[in-house]
C-alpha cells in the first residue's frame, strides 16, 4: 500500500510540473490576447481617413497601415493557436496520467479492486481513492479550462468585424480568471496527497 501511494505521489509531482508550465502558457496567452485586442480596437481608427491628417497626401498610406496591422494580428492569432496547442498537450498528458493511475490500482488487470481497499488509509497518508479522484479531477479541470480558452480564442477573429471594447474586456476577463481551475480546490488535492510531507 505504501509503495502504491509513493507511485501516485510521483504521478502528482509530474502533474505539478505540468501545472507550472500551464501557468507560464497562461501568461503568454494573456499577453497575446492583449496585443490582439489593441490591434482590433485600432482597426476602426485606421480605416478613418480623417485620422491621418497631413499623411493623407501620402499615396496608399491607409491601405499600407491597415495591411501592416492585419499582418501583425494574423501573426498574433497564429501564436495564440500554437499556445493553445501546448495547452492541449498538457491536457492529453494529464489524461494519460489519470489513465495510468487507474491501471496502477488494478495492477494492470481489468478487475476493479474492492472499495474497502481503495478507501483504506495508513495514518495520515492518502487513500488510493484520494489519489485516483485527485488525478481525475485535475485532468477534468484543465480539460474544461482548455475548452473555454479555445472558444475564447476562436471568438476573437469574429470580433474584428465589429469590435466592442466591452466584448474584448469580457473575453479577456474569462482568460484571466481561469474559472474551471479553482486554486483552492487544486491546493486541497495536493495537500491531501502530500499530507505526510506537510506534517
Secondary structure, DSSP 4 states (H G I P E B T S, - for coil): -HHHHHHHHHHHHHHHHHHHHHHHHHHHHHHHHHHHHHHHHHHHHHT-GGGGGGGGGSTTHHHHHHHHHHHHHHHHHHHHHHHHHHHHHHHHHHHHHHHHHHHHHHTTSSPPPPHHHHH---TTSPPHHHHHHHHHHHHHHHHHHHHHHHHHHHHHHHHTTS--HHHHHHHHHHHHH-TTS-HHHHHHHHHHHTHHHH-
